[in-house]
Amino acid sequence: MKKTYNWIPAFAGMTVTFIFYAYAFAGTIEGTIKYDGPVPAPRLIHMDADPICYTINKGNVHSSSLVLGDNNTLGNVFVYVKSGLTEVVSDQGTEPVVVNQAGCNYSPHVIGVMVGQKVKFLNPDGTLHNVHAMCKINPEFNEAMPDFRKEMEVSFNKPEFMFPIRCDVHPWMQAWVAVMAHPFFTVTGSDGKFEIKNVPNGTYVVEAWHEKLGAKTATIIVSDHSTQKADFTFSEPK
């Protein structure tokens, strides 16, 4: 992670060396997330209300709320450093996060974005969508995307953890968004694996969050160039 100090060196070369040194005091947090419990049958999404959505998918789309891989590895889990950071990271992501509504579904289903970072919504479907961000801290918005409006960009200016984005036209469409004040987060794929790089040395609480199964935490100590493991297992809610 790049660090900023109130010190101006005499030569540009010294600046480059100092920034490299700051990155050296960092490590990696990685792990695998699994599901332990009875596996429910995939929930079929009925899109008959919109013939375009139904035709695109041929009536064969299932919910993304529980995505399992081989050996019950768990996808769509948001993993992040919850506490322990001693400095505020002000650099926002330079590339926009792209959310595609292709096939009348949000992809990705779980999204992490930094404060101020652009989020680009795409509508390639040739039908009406609307993007309804149901924020509580950031301003809520509800923007129509008719078939001719192919792109829309927004940003969120305050940290806010996990609010839904929905399409009021297609009630099955839902994604989850976390607006973060730092870049130390990721989302698992169906293999359940995650990796968070360049975490500064320190002791942290790492949280794994799932929309249906809740959250689990672990305390991790990161030191120079080390790779620390944090595996999580979720079970069926009681």
C-alpha positions as CSV (number, residue, x, y, z in Angstrom):
1,M,0.0,0.0,0.0
2,K,1.3,3.4,-0.9
3,K,1.9,5.7,2.1
4,T,2.0,9.5,2.0
5,Y,4.2,11.5,4.4
6,N,4.7,15.2,5.0
7,W,8.3,15.1,3.9
8,I,9.8,16.3,0.6
9,P,13.1,14.8,-0.4
10,A,15.8,16.7,-2.3
11,F,15.8,14.4,-5.3
12,A,13.1,12.6,-7.2
13,G,15.0,9.4,-7.0
14,M,14.7,9.4,-3.3
15,T,10.9,9.5,-3.6
16,V,10.8,6.4,-5.7
17,T,13.0,4.5,-3.3
18,F,11.0,5.6,-0.3
19,I,7.6,4.5,-1.9
20,F,9.0,1.1,-2.7
21,Y,10.2,0.8,0.9
22,A,6.7,1.5,2.1
23,Y,5.2,-1.2,0.0
24,A,7.7,-3.7,1.4
25,F,6.1,-3.6,4.8
26,A,3.1,-5.6,3.7
27,G,1.8,-9.1,3.3
28,T,-1.1,-11.1,2.0
29,I,-4.3,-12.6,3.5
30,E,-5.7,-15.6,1.6
31,G,-8.1,-18.4,2.3
32,T,-11.0,-20.6,1.1
33,I,-14.6,-20.4,2.1
34,K,-16.9,-23.4,2.3
35,Y,-20.5,-24.2,3.0
36,D,-21.3,-27.0,5.5
37,G,-24.9,-28.1,5.4
38,P,-27.7,-29.5,3.2
39,V,-27.6,-28.1,-0.3
40,P,-31.0,-26.7,-1.4
41,A,-32.2,-27.2,-4.9
42,P,-31.2,-24.2,-7.1
43,R,-34.1,-21.7,-7.2
44,L,-35.3,-21.1,-10.7
45,I,-36.0,-17.5,-11.6
46,H,-39.2,-17.0,-13.6
47,M,-38.8,-14.3,-16.2
48,D,-42.1,-14.8,-18.1
49,A,-43.2,-11.2,-17.3
50,D,-40.6,-9.8,-19.8
51,P,-40.5,-11.8,-23.1
52,I,-37.1,-10.3,-23.9
53,C,-35.5,-11.5,-20.6
54,Y,-37.2,-14.9,-21.1
55,T,-35.9,-15.3,-24.6
56,I,-32.4,-14.3,-23.8
57,N,-32.1,-16.9,-21.0
58,K,-34.5,-19.6,-22.5
59,G,-36.2,-19.8,-19.1
60,N,-33.1,-21.3,-17.5
61,V,-31.7,-18.9,-14.8
62,H,-31.2,-19.6,-11.2
63,S,-30.7,-17.4,-8.1
64,S,-27.1,-16.2,-7.3
65,S,-27.7,-16.0,-3.6
66,L,-26.1,-19.4,-2.9
67,V,-23.3,-20.3,-5.4
68,L,-21.5,-23.5,-4.7
69,G,-18.5,-25.0,-6.4
70,D,-16.8,-28.4,-6.0
71,N,-16.6,-29.7,-2.4
72,N,-19.2,-27.0,-1.4
73,T,-16.9,-24.1,-1.8
74,L,-18.9,-20.9,-1.5
75,G,-19.0,-18.0,-4.0
76,N,-20.3,-14.4,-3.7
77,V,-18.8,-13.9,-0.3
78,F,-17.4,-10.5,0.4
79,V,-14.1,-10.6,2.4
80,Y,-12.5,-7.5,3.8
81,V,-10.4,-6.0,6.5
82,K,-13.0,-4.9,9.0
83,S,-10.8,-3.2,11.6
84,G,-7.1,-2.6,12.5
85,L,-6.0,-0.2,9.8
86,T,-4.1,2.7,11.4
87,E,-4.2,5.1,8.4
88,V,-7.0,6.4,6.1
89,V,-6.5,5.4,2.5
90,S,-7.7,8.2,0.4
91,D,-6.7,7.0,-3.1
92,Q,-9.8,5.9,-4.9
93,G,-9.8,3.3,-7.7
94,T,-8.9,4.7,-11.0
95,E,-10.9,2.2,-13.1
96,P,-14.6,2.1,-12.9
97,V,-16.3,-1.0,-11.5
98,V,-18.5,-2.4,-14.3
99,V,-21.9,-3.9,-13.4
100,N,-23.6,-5.6,-16.4
101,Q,-27.3,-6.2,-16.6
102,A,-27.0,-8.6,-19.5
103,G,-29.6,-11.3,-19.4
104,C,-31.7,-9.3,-17.0
105,N,-29.4,-10.1,-14.1
106,Y,-26.7,-8.1,-12.3
107,S,-23.2,-9.3,-12.8
108,P,-21.3,-9.3,-10.5
109,H,-23.8,-10.1,-7.8
110,V,-21.7,-8.8,-5.0
111,I,-19.7,-5.6,-5.6
112,G,-17.0,-3.8,-3.7
113,V,-16.2,-0.2,-4.6
114,M,-14.1,2.5,-3.0
115,V,-15.5,5.9,-1.9
116,G,-15.6,8.2,-5.0
117,Q,-14.9,5.4,-7.5
118,K,-17.0,5.3,-10.6
119,V,-19.5,2.4,-11.0
120,K,-20.6,1.9,-14.6
121,F,-23.9,0.1,-15.3
122,L,-24.4,-1.5,-18.7
123,N,-27.7,-2.3,-20.4
124,P,-27.2,-4.5,-23.5
125,D,-30.6,-6.2,-23.3
126,G,-32.7,-4.1,-25.5
127,T,-35.3,-3.7,-22.7
128,L,-36.1,-1.3,-19.9
129,H,-34.1,-1.6,-16.7
130,N,-33.9,0.7,-13.7
131,V,-31.1,1.0,-11.2
132,H,-32.5,1.5,-7.7
133,A,-29.7,1.9,-5.1
134,M,-31.3,1.5,-1.7
135,C,-28.7,3.3,0.3
136,K,-29.1,4.5,3.9
137,I,-26.0,6.7,4.2
138,N,-25.4,7.8,0.6
139,P,-28.3,9.4,-1.3
140,E,-30.7,6.8,-2.6
141,F,-31.3,7.0,-6.3
142,N,-33.6,5.3,-8.9
143,E,-32.5,5.8,-12.5
144,A,-34.3,4.4,-15.5
145,M,-32.2,2.7,-18.2
146,P,-34.5,2.4,-21.3
147,D,-33.2,0.2,-24.2
148,F,-31.4,3.1,-25.8
149,R,-29.5,4.1,-22.6
150,K,-26.6,1.6,-22.8
151,E,-24.4,3.0,-20.0
152,M,-24.7,5.0,-16.8
153,E,-22.0,6.0,-14.3
154,V,-22.5,6.8,-10.6
155,S,-20.3,7.1,-7.5
156,F,-20.8,7.0,-3.8
157,N,-19.2,9.6,-1.6
158,K,-19.4,8.0,1.9
159,P,-18.5,4.6,3.2
160,E,-21.5,2.3,3.5
161,F,-21.5,-1.4,4.0
162,M,-23.8,-3.6,2.0
163,F,-27.0,-2.1,0.6
164,P,-29.1,-3.7,-2.2
165,I,-29.4,-2.5,-5.7
166,R,-32.6,-3.6,-7.4
167,C,-34.5,-3.3,-10.7
168,D,-38.1,-2.3,-10.0
169,V,-39.0,-3.5,-13.5
170,H,-37.6,-7.0,-12.9
171,P,-38.1,-7.9,-9.2
172,W,-35.7,-10.8,-9.4
173,M,-32.8,-8.5,-10.2
174,Q,-30.7,-7.7,-7.1
175,A,-27.1,-7.1,-6.3
176,W,-25.2,-6.1,-3.1
177,V,-22.8,-3.1,-2.9
178,A,-20.2,-2.2,-0.2
179,V,-18.7,1.2,-0.4
180,M,-15.3,1.0,1.2
181,A,-12.8,3.5,2.6
182,H,-9.8,1.2,1.8
183,P,-8.9,-1.2,-1.0
184,F,-8.5,-4.3,1.2
185,F,-11.5,-6.4,0.0
186,T,-12.5,-9.0,-2.5
187,V,-15.3,-11.3,-3.5
188,T,-15.0,-15.1,-3.8
189,G,-15.8,-17.0,-7.0
190,S,-17.4,-20.4,-7.0
191,D,-14.1,-21.9,-6.0
192,G,-14.4,-20.1,-2.6
193,K,-10.9,-18.7,-2.8
194,F,-9.8,-15.2,-1.9
195,E,-6.6,-13.2,-1.8
196,I,-6.1,-9.7,-0.4
197,K,-2.6,-8.4,-1.2
198,N,-0.4,-5.5,0.0
199,V,-2.0,-5.4,3.5
200,P,0.3,-3.3,5.7
201,N,1.9,-5.0,8.7
202,G,-0.5,-5.1,11.7
203,T,-3.2,-7.0,13.5
204,Y,-6.6,-7.1,11.8
205,V,-10.1,-8.4,12.1
206,V,-11.0,-9.9,8.7
207,E,-14.7,-10.5,8.0
208,A,-16.4,-12.8,5.5
209,W,-20.0,-11.7,4.7
210,H,-22.7,-13.6,2.8
211,E,-26.2,-12.2,2.1
212,K,-28.0,-15.3,3.3
213,L,-25.6,-17.0,5.7
214,G,-24.4,-14.0,7.8
215,A,-20.8,-13.1,8.7
216,K,-17.8,-14.6,10.3
217,T,-14.6,-13.0,11.5
218,A,-11.0,-14.0,12.2
219,T,-8.1,-12.1,13.7
220,I,-5.0,-12.1,11.5
221,I,-1.5,-10.8,12.1
222,V,0.3,-9.6,8.9
223,S,4.1,-9.2,8.8
224,D,6.7,-8.5,6.1
225,H,6.1,-10.5,2.9
226,S,4.1,-13.1,4.8
227,T,1.0,-14.9,3.6
228,Q,-1.6,-15.5,6.3
229,K,-4.4,-18.0,6.0
230,A,-8.0,-17.3,7.0
231,D,-10.4,-20.1,6.1
232,F,-14.1,-19.8,6.9
233,T,-17.0,-22.3,6.9
234,F,-20.6,-21.2,6.8
235,S,-23.5,-23.4,7.8
236,E,-27.2,-23.3,7.2
237,P,-29.0,-20.6,9.2
238,K,-30.9,-22.0,12.2
